[in-house]
Amino acid sequence: MIRINRAIVLSYVIIVLIFGLTLMTEYCFAQKHAINELWTESFDLQECSFSDIGKTKYFILEPGYQLTLEGTDGNDSVVLVITVLDETQKIGDIETRIVEERETVNGRTIEVSHNFFAICTQTNSIFYFGEDVDIYKEGKIIDHSGSWRADSSNAKAGLMMPGIILLGAKYYQEMAPGNAMDRAEIISDNETLQTPAGRFENCLKTEETSSIETKSKEYKFYAPGIGLIKDGELLLTKYVTR
């Protein structure tokens, strides 16, 4: 009869247990990492009643409201003027508010976009239903790249600004596969920023990336009651209401 050394058996049992715990720890870490990398892309819009006018803490959707941001790109002077127009556009069954973004470099228009937004009255979230883009060169429209609408092909509305701010939240702002897939992550809600238009506290900071342009990354800051005050290197210089 073969006698088994209990010390040897115990050693093997301990080794097996340690190996098992190691695998379990690595599995749990991988699962947690995978969950943290998920981006919200479904927003239950069927539960919303939409309005094309109003405002939230960080986003104003009232006709006549205007933001001007300025900065430099190398040796070039860049100006971005964002205006809430007194115009609407129906996207599918949703009446959206048109927000114009006009960008100039050294005084010359390089891009004008008309963006379509609406507020979910139940959640106070701002949803993005697309944009019409005109790209200019020497005063003439040469392209419409980046244009998309939530009621065409396989596109759908994205979340521009959540009504409830959750740190670490990740969500798609644009949902037009193969064309526009910008997304944002909420980094902070207690930033302080000095701009030519004044000093702002308790600002929201987001990191914007794209699942199409994987190397693209920029940070935006939003001030309570004002809206966008920093877009990449551009800073707010003035804001006006009608």
Rosetta silent file (secondary structure, phi, psi, omega in degrees, C-alpha in Angstrom):
SEQUENCE: MIRINRAIVLSYVIIVLIFGLTLMTEYCFAQKHAINELWTESFDLQECSFSDIGKTKYFILEPGYQLTLEGTDGNDSVVLVITVLDETQKIGDIETRIVEERETVNGRTIEVSHNFFAICTQTNSIFYFGEDVDIYKEGKIIDHSGSWRADSSNAKAGLMMPGIILLGAKYYQEMAPGNAMDRAEIISDNETLQTPAGRFENCLKTEETSSIETKSKEYKFYAPGIGLIKDGELLLTKYVTR
SCORE:     score description
SCORE:     0.000 S_00000001
   1 L     0.000  134.131 -179.807    0.000    0.000    0.000 S_00000001
   2 L   -87.736  126.789  178.779    1.286    3.469   -0.998 S_00000001
   3 L   -97.259  131.113 -177.972    1.264    5.982    1.807 S_00000001
   4 L   -94.190  127.372  177.441    0.684    9.609    0.854 S_00000001
   5 L   -71.024  117.058 -176.168    2.668   12.222    2.663 S_00000001
   6 H   -62.071  -33.164 -179.735    0.095   14.603    4.132 S_00000001
   7 H   -64.587  -39.199  179.366    2.489   17.541    3.990 S_00000001
   8 H   -66.836  -43.578  179.429    2.936   17.051    0.247 S_00000001
   9 H   -60.496  -44.902 -179.309   -0.824   16.817   -0.311 S_00000001
  10 H   -61.707  -38.208  178.767   -1.414   19.936    1.745 S_00000001
  11 H   -63.300  -43.080  178.398    1.222   21.786   -0.274 S_00000001
  12 H   -63.432  -40.638  179.963   -0.501   20.837   -3.521 S_00000001
  13 H   -62.226  -43.263 -179.785   -3.884   21.950   -2.160 S_00000001
  14 H   -63.623  -42.433  179.792   -2.456   25.308   -1.135 S_00000001
  15 H   -61.241  -44.542  179.658   -0.853   25.777   -4.562 S_00000001
  16 H   -62.275  -42.829  179.895   -4.144   24.970   -6.318 S_00000001
  17 H   -63.598  -43.925  179.828   -6.056   27.396   -4.080 S_00000001
  18 H   -63.371  -41.750  179.087   -3.559   30.195   -4.681 S_00000001
  19 H   -63.097  -42.719  179.365   -3.685   29.596   -8.437 S_00000001
  20 H   -63.660  -42.970  179.298   -7.473   29.609   -8.380 S_00000001
  21 H   -64.958  -36.930  178.336   -7.654   32.848   -6.390 S_00000001
  22 H   -63.255  -45.461  178.436   -5.188   34.479   -8.765 S_00000001
  23 H   -62.000  -41.595 -179.673   -7.299   33.534  -11.773 S_00000001
  24 H   -63.815  -42.065  179.361  -10.452   34.778  -10.040 S_00000001
  25 H   -62.766  -44.387  179.929   -8.830   38.111   -9.177 S_00000001
  26 H   -65.016  -37.754  179.085   -7.625   38.609  -12.738 S_00000001
  27 H   -64.682  -45.863 -179.726  -11.077   37.702  -14.082 S_00000001
  28 H   -63.139  -39.906  178.654  -12.823   40.172  -11.777 S_00000001
  29 H   -64.246  -42.201  179.720  -10.355   42.919  -12.718 S_00000001
  30 H   -64.237  -40.538  178.653  -10.906   42.231  -16.412 S_00000001
  31 H   -64.152  -44.099  179.691  -14.680   42.325  -15.956 S_00000001
  32 H   -62.917  -41.445 -179.582  -14.502   45.609  -14.033 S_00000001
  33 H   -64.986  -40.515  179.932  -12.212   47.104  -16.682 S_00000001
  34 H   -63.550  -42.317  179.365  -14.580   45.981  -19.445 S_00000001
  35 H   -62.680  -42.605 -178.364  -17.567   47.546  -17.667 S_00000001
  36 H   -65.058  -22.573 -178.329  -15.689   50.822  -17.192 S_00000001
  37 L   -87.689   -5.173 -177.970  -14.966   50.943  -20.940 S_00000001
  38 L   -72.248  140.891  177.651  -18.638   50.727  -21.935 S_00000001
  39 L  -114.878  130.060  179.839  -20.198   53.800  -23.575 S_00000001
  40 E   -68.909  128.744 -179.710  -23.926   54.431  -23.270 S_00000001
  41 L  -133.134    3.101  176.540  -25.565   54.450  -26.687 S_00000001
  42 L  -124.564  127.526 -170.164  -29.213   53.737  -25.859 S_00000001
  43 L  -124.293   10.723  176.571  -31.248   56.471  -24.177 S_00000001
  44 L    50.497   51.132 -176.999  -34.906   55.291  -24.141 S_00000001
  45 H   -65.385  -19.792  178.943  -36.057   58.315  -26.098 S_00000001
  46 H   -65.674  -15.605  178.785  -39.525   56.819  -26.410 S_00000001
  47 H   -88.266   -2.673 -174.356  -40.031   57.779  -22.763 S_00000001
  48 L   -99.774  145.158  161.914  -39.374   61.472  -23.500 S_00000001
  49 L  -104.861  129.245 -171.798  -41.581   64.390  -24.377 S_00000001
  50 E  -104.737  147.140  173.785  -39.373   66.861  -26.236 S_00000001
  51 E  -125.923  143.177  179.202  -39.167   70.627  -26.240 S_00000001
  52 L   -95.464    9.192  179.812  -37.142   72.729  -28.694 S_00000001
  53 L  -145.330  146.194 -179.810  -36.670   75.550  -26.217 S_00000001
  54 E   144.797 -166.752  178.185  -35.426   75.826  -22.626 S_00000001
  55 E  -156.425  156.731  174.476  -32.231   75.490  -20.635 S_00000001
  56 L  -121.871 -174.311 -177.593  -30.382   73.210  -18.258 S_00000001
  57 L   -59.963  -37.588 -173.599  -27.599   73.950  -15.802 S_00000001
  58 L  -118.231    7.524 -174.311  -24.893   73.792  -18.472 S_00000001
  59 L  -148.321  123.851 -177.839  -26.734   74.236  -21.772 S_00000001
  60 E  -111.115  126.239 -176.814  -28.976   77.064  -22.966 S_00000001
  61 E  -123.763   59.320 -178.923  -31.408   76.472  -25.817 S_00000001
  62 L  -122.829  127.353 -177.097  -33.158   79.840  -26.035 S_00000001
  63 L   -51.340  134.103  179.340  -33.374   81.824  -29.295 S_00000001
  64 L    96.409  -18.101  179.284  -30.933   84.717  -29.436 S_00000001
  65 L   -68.824  137.240 -175.535  -28.474   83.296  -26.914 S_00000001
  66 E  -143.831  138.080  176.076  -24.935   83.561  -28.225 S_00000001
  67 E  -119.644  139.754  174.008  -21.443   82.538  -27.138 S_00000001
  68 E  -123.257  123.129  178.414  -18.189   83.757  -28.666 S_00000001
  69 E  -119.250  140.031 -177.850  -14.988   81.793  -28.076 S_00000001
  70 E  -136.166  154.909  178.205  -11.578   82.843  -29.345 S_00000001
  71 E  -177.236 -165.895  179.826   -8.054   81.491  -29.420 S_00000001
  72 E  -128.838  152.331  173.538   -5.123   80.637  -31.638 S_00000001
  73 E  -129.607   95.533 -171.823   -4.030   77.631  -33.638 S_00000001
  74 L    68.466 -121.158  178.200   -0.335   78.113  -34.262 S_00000001
  75 L   -94.876    2.938 -176.087   -0.074   81.525  -35.889 S_00000001
  76 E   -95.832  143.939  176.093   -3.750   81.620  -36.831 S_00000001
  77 E   -95.397  126.015 -175.462   -6.499   83.483  -34.984 S_00000001
  78 E  -117.045  134.230  176.543   -9.630   81.380  -34.493 S_00000001
  79 E  -128.878  130.648  177.329  -13.120   82.607  -33.587 S_00000001
  80 E  -120.907  119.352  178.972  -16.109   80.364  -32.890 S_00000001
  81 E  -112.811  121.912 -178.666  -19.555   81.974  -32.606 S_00000001
  82 E  -111.638  120.579 -175.219  -22.398   79.770  -31.347 S_00000001
  83 E  -127.602  128.177  173.387  -25.908   81.172  -31.816 S_00000001
  84 E   -81.544  111.820 -175.079  -29.260   79.682  -30.842 S_00000001
  85 E   -81.563  157.743  174.387  -31.406   80.561  -33.859 S_00000001
  86 E   -87.449   50.142 -177.953  -35.073   81.444  -33.886 S_00000001
  87 E  -141.655  150.251  177.035  -35.563   78.476  -36.195 S_00000001
  88 E  -126.769  165.000  178.473  -36.505   74.841  -35.782 S_00000001
  89 E  -142.651  128.726  178.826  -36.057   71.688  -37.831 S_00000001
  90 E   -84.431  122.842  176.377  -38.152   68.553  -37.669 S_00000001
  91 E  -115.171  108.562 -171.804  -36.054   65.396  -37.418 S_00000001
  92 L    64.379 -123.032  178.651  -38.362   62.406  -37.681 S_00000001
  93 L   -99.416    4.533 -173.692  -41.215   63.229  -35.320 S_00000001
  94 E  -104.376  127.428  173.472  -39.141   65.578  -33.132 S_00000001
  95 E   -83.537  118.798 -176.343  -39.143   69.362  -33.492 S_00000001
  96 E  -112.408  155.682  175.673  -35.569   70.457  -32.782 S_00000001
  97 E   -89.640  137.246  179.341  -33.941   73.828  -32.153 S_00000001
  98 E   -91.483  126.588  175.809  -31.258   74.931  -34.624 S_00000001
  99 E  -117.203  119.749 -178.657  -27.954   76.081  -33.115 S_00000001
 100 E   -91.444  134.671  171.683  -25.506   77.620  -35.548 S_00000001
 101 E  -117.664  120.921 -178.149  -21.756   77.280  -35.107 S_00000001
 102 E  -120.281  117.416 -177.139  -19.682   79.606  -37.271 S_00000001
 103 E  -112.428  130.016  177.137  -15.911   79.211  -37.235 S_00000001
 104 E  -123.632  148.760  175.507  -13.480   81.685  -38.790 S_00000001
 105 E  -125.498  120.199 -176.996   -9.709   81.616  -39.123 S_00000001
 106 L    53.849   37.872  176.241   -7.954   84.947  -39.603 S_00000001
 107 L    85.731   -5.377 -179.149  -11.322   86.477  -40.410 S_00000001
 108 E  -105.118  133.077  179.046  -12.264   83.939  -43.092 S_00000001
 109 E   -68.116  129.224  177.374  -15.154   81.534  -42.656 S_00000001
 110 E  -116.027  -22.723  179.927  -14.003   77.924  -42.766 S_00000001
 111 E  -157.485  137.632  171.994  -17.050   76.086  -41.400 S_00000001
 112 E  -131.772  125.177  178.784  -20.709   76.725  -40.635 S_00000001
 113 E  -125.462  143.693  173.660  -22.823   74.017  -39.051 S_00000001
 114 E  -112.478  112.646 -173.915  -26.490   73.942  -38.104 S_00000001
 115 E  -101.417  146.180 -173.980  -26.984   71.595  -35.170 S_00000001
 116 E  -114.838  115.502 -176.552  -30.305   70.117  -34.094 S_00000001
 117 E  -126.324  154.134  172.229  -31.108   69.839  -30.365 S_00000001
 118 E  -150.946  152.756 -178.446  -34.121   69.114  -28.182 S_00000001
 119 E  -102.602  131.147  171.457  -34.688   68.777  -24.431 S_00000001
 120 E   -78.823  114.649 -174.460  -36.267   65.714  -22.835 S_00000001
 121 L   -69.348  -22.306  179.204  -38.708   67.314  -20.393 S_00000001
 122 L   -74.983  -37.036 -174.669  -38.729   64.229  -18.135 S_00000001
 123 L  -111.855  -11.871 -175.958  -34.963   64.113  -17.546 S_00000001
 124 L    63.535   26.863  176.759  -33.889   67.644  -18.550 S_00000001
 125 E   -92.994  145.792  177.150  -31.272   66.082  -20.823 S_00000001
 126 E   -95.934  124.558  179.038  -30.223   67.685  -24.112 S_00000001
 127 E  -110.547  148.236 -173.107  -30.256   65.328  -27.083 S_00000001
 128 E  -109.857  119.583 -173.747  -28.422   65.816  -30.362 S_00000001
 129 E  -106.999    9.009  175.233  -30.330   64.923  -33.540 S_00000001
 130 E   128.720 -176.162  179.337  -27.700   65.761  -36.134 S_00000001
 131 E  -158.175  147.361  169.843  -26.101   68.611  -38.038 S_00000001
 132 E  -103.810  126.260 -173.729  -25.829   70.097  -41.499 S_00000001
 133 E  -117.940  133.679  171.800  -22.225   71.113  -42.198 S_00000001
 134 E  -118.133  121.136  176.716  -20.810   73.492  -44.790 S_00000001
 135 E  -101.023  129.599 -175.330  -17.038   73.509  -45.235 S_00000001
 136 E  -109.470  150.398  170.009  -15.624   76.642  -46.884 S_00000001
 137 E  -145.578  121.412 -178.535  -12.509   77.423  -48.867 S_00000001
 138 L    52.169   42.998  174.747  -11.839   80.910  -50.191 S_00000001
 139 L    82.425    0.408 -178.110  -15.438   81.895  -49.564 S_00000001
 140 E  -120.360  143.944  176.888  -17.014   78.926  -51.346 S_00000001
 141 E   -73.866  125.238 -177.466  -18.637   75.772  -49.959 S_00000001
 142 E  -117.850  -12.048 -174.728  -16.511   72.803  -50.962 S_00000001
 143 E  -162.535  162.961  176.329  -17.756   69.977  -48.741 S_00000001
 144 L  -130.202   24.774 -175.803  -20.411   68.798  -46.288 S_00000001
 145 L   -60.512  139.051 -178.361  -18.349   66.209  -44.408 S_00000001
 146 L    96.896   -8.044  178.479  -19.595   65.470  -40.909 S_00000001
 147 L   -70.765  142.156  176.198  -23.248   66.055  -41.764 S_00000001
 148 E  -164.062  156.606  176.520  -25.739   63.581  -40.338 S_00000001
 149 E  -138.420  141.411 -174.575  -29.357   63.321  -39.204 S_00000001
 150 L   -68.376  -14.782 -179.307  -30.879   60.978  -36.669 S_00000001
 151 L  -100.092   15.740 -179.716  -33.763   60.090  -39.012 S_00000001
 152 L  -118.828  147.258  179.889  -31.548   58.810  -41.837 S_00000001
 153 L    40.691 -125.782 -176.736  -30.122   55.318  -42.524 S_00000001
 154 L  -103.212   21.519  179.367  -28.875   53.697  -39.301 S_00000001
 155 L   -82.131  158.432  174.285  -28.255   56.927  -37.378 S_00000001
 156 E  -154.141  164.363 -174.897  -29.966   57.885  -34.120 S_00000001
 157 E   -66.042  146.229  175.620  -29.906   60.716  -31.607 S_00000001
 158 E  -112.239  172.838 -179.616  -27.054   61.048  -29.122 S_00000001
 159 E   -96.625  118.659  179.551  -26.818   62.653  -25.690 S_00000001
 160 E   -88.938  -43.229 -179.713  -25.265   66.123  -25.722 S_00000001
 161 E  -148.576  113.953 -179.835  -25.722   67.068  -22.059 S_00000001
 162 L   -67.484  146.074  177.384  -27.227   64.806  -19.352 S_00000001
 163 L   -71.721  -31.333  176.071  -29.776   66.313  -17.016 S_00000001
 164 L  -111.440  122.337 -176.904  -28.177   64.506  -14.086 S_00000001
 165 L   -87.958  120.386  177.820  -24.396   64.848  -13.875 S_00000001
 166 L  -121.946  120.228  179.694  -22.595   61.641  -12.864 S_00000001
 167 L   -61.846  134.341 -179.468  -18.812   61.671  -12.626 S_00000001
 168 L    89.135   -6.439  179.427  -17.305   59.049  -14.893 S_00000001
 169 L   -62.819  138.409 -179.837  -20.396   58.800  -17.082 S_00000001
 170 E  -126.922  129.258 -174.616  -19.569   57.901  -20.703 S_00000001
 171 E  -152.696  151.500  176.732  -22.029   58.450  -23.516 S_00000001
 172 E   -82.324  133.399  175.713  -22.245   58.897  -27.270 S_00000001
 173 L   -92.880  -33.282  177.954  -23.096   62.397  -28.484 S_00000001
 174 E  -122.766  139.114 -177.503  -23.317   61.410  -32.142 S_00000001
 175 E  -132.502   66.709  177.838  -24.690   58.121  -33.410 S_00000001
 176 E  -128.418   82.974 -175.015  -24.040   57.954  -37.151 S_00000001
 177 L   -49.913  132.357  179.862  -21.836   54.872  -37.705 S_00000001
 178 L    83.561   -7.112 -177.016  -19.094   55.416  -40.260 S_00000001
 179 L  -128.693  -57.748 -178.175  -19.679   59.161  -40.289 S_00000001
 180 E  -142.447  114.798 -177.793  -19.980   60.788  -36.862 S_00000001
 181 L  -137.659   48.900  177.719  -19.405   58.916  -33.585 S_00000001
 182 E   -70.902  149.606 -178.324  -18.268   61.537  -31.069 S_00000001
 183 E  -146.019  160.490 -176.268  -18.547   60.643  -27.390 S_00000001
 184 E  -135.994  149.026  173.347  -17.940   62.308  -24.044 S_00000001
 185 E  -125.132  132.215  178.789  -16.838   61.338  -20.548 S_00000001
 186 E   -79.710  118.309 -176.066  -17.605   63.523  -17.519 S_00000001
 187 E   -94.819  -41.964 -174.591  -14.305   64.209  -15.769 S_00000001
 188 E  -158.864  156.376  175.025  -15.195   66.793  -13.110 S_00000001
 189 E  -130.656   22.450 -179.954  -17.942   69.158  -11.970 S_00000001
 190 E  -135.765   34.314 -179.632  -15.953   71.475   -9.693 S_00000001
 191 E   -80.510  149.388  172.995  -13.484   73.167  -12.048 S_00000001
 192 E  -117.559  132.755 -175.087  -12.591   76.855  -11.832 S_00000001
 193 E  -140.024  133.788  175.456  -11.627   78.648  -15.028 S_00000001
 194 E   -97.979  126.724  178.125  -10.524   82.180  -15.864 S_00000001
 195 E  -129.880  167.029  175.066  -11.581   83.428  -19.298 S_00000001
 196 L   -58.843  -21.862 -179.742  -11.642   86.845  -21.010 S_00000001
 197 L   -88.952   -3.654  179.362  -15.377   86.887  -20.221 S_00000001
 198 E   135.644  178.724  179.766  -14.793   86.366  -16.499 S_00000001
 199 E  -100.081  131.403 -176.857  -13.960   83.819  -13.824 S_00000001
 200 E  -124.542  136.720 -179.681  -16.258   80.808  -13.549 S_00000001
 201 E  -116.054  165.636  179.592  -16.545   78.264  -10.726 S_00000001
 202 E    54.835   42.271 -178.089  -18.151   74.830  -10.347 S_00000001
 203 E   -84.514  151.141  175.938  -17.604   74.167  -14.036 S_00000001
 204 E   -90.273  133.905  177.194  -18.210   70.868  -15.766 S_00000001
 205 E  -117.503  128.721  176.780  -15.245   69.293  -17.566 S_00000001
 206 E  -124.100  152.002  173.328  -15.683   66.662  -20.254 S_00000001
 207 E  -109.676  122.466 -178.494  -13.252   64.689  -22.374 S_00000001
 208 E  -107.625  132.765  177.415  -14.424   64.191  -25.946 S_00000001
 209 E  -134.631 -175.657  178.853  -13.155   61.426  -28.203 S_00000001
 210 E  -142.545  139.092  177.402  -14.378   59.565  -31.272 S_00000001
 211 L   -80.472   -6.958  176.099  -14.698   55.878  -32.022 S_00000001
 212 L   -96.217  -53.192  176.664  -13.909   56.716  -35.665 S_00000001
 213 L   -95.376   86.035 -168.887  -10.998   59.119  -35.215 S_00000001
 214 L   -66.301  -19.093  179.912   -9.310   57.170  -32.427 S_00000001
 215 L   -92.675   -3.911 -178.670   -6.491   59.690  -31.914 S_00000001
 216 L   -77.980  132.197  177.688   -8.877   62.600  -31.504 S_00000001
 217 E  -157.125  132.848  175.150   -9.206   64.004  -27.982 S_00000001
 218 E  -151.541  159.619 -178.626  -10.202   67.390  -26.584 S_00000001
 219 E  -113.910  140.355  177.645  -11.505   68.876  -23.368 S_00000001
 220 E  -125.665  148.235  179.540  -14.508   71.138  -22.937 S_00000001
 221 E  -124.976  137.654  179.800  -15.635   73.204  -19.968 S_00000001
 222 E  -125.732  130.718  179.609  -19.182   74.343  -19.221 S_00000001
 223 E   -98.758  142.499  177.967  -20.110   77.008  -16.654 S_00000001
 224 L   -58.232  131.286  178.006  -23.412   76.927  -14.722 S_00000001
 225 L    76.196   -2.231 -177.879  -25.975   79.259  -16.277 S_00000001
 226 L  -119.307  -52.266 -175.773  -23.631   80.077  -19.176 S_00000001
 227 E   108.859 -146.602 -174.471  -22.784   76.957  -21.149 S_00000001
 228 E   -65.542  124.466  178.577  -19.585   76.277  -23.105 S_00000001
 229 E  -121.606  -12.339  176.299  -16.671   78.449  -21.908 S_00000001
 230 E  -149.704  127.452  179.940  -13.676   76.463  -23.203 S_00000001
 231 E  -131.197   99.177 -173.651  -13.425   74.312  -26.303 S_00000001
 232 L    64.005 -116.360  179.727   -9.935   72.928  -26.763 S_00000001
 233 L   -96.394   -0.686 -178.697   -7.750   76.061  -26.907 S_00000001
 234 E   -88.723  135.888 -179.740  -10.676   78.446  -27.421 S_00000001
 235 E  -118.760  148.868  178.326  -11.895   80.528  -24.459 S_00000001
 236 E   -64.365  128.514  176.745  -15.147   82.426  -23.948 S_00000001
 237 E  -109.012  -26.945  175.262  -14.762   86.123  -24.707 S_00000001
 238 E  -164.392  158.604  174.900  -18.417   87.165  -24.472 S_00000001
 239 E  -142.812  140.240 -176.155  -21.968   85.895  -24.155 S_00000001
 240 E  -138.187  150.885  173.169  -25.179   87.708  -25.012 S_00000001
 241 L  -115.271  159.535 -176.951  -28.928   87.167  -24.787 S_00000001
 242 L   -73.084    0.000    0.000  -31.519   88.615  -27.090 S_00000001
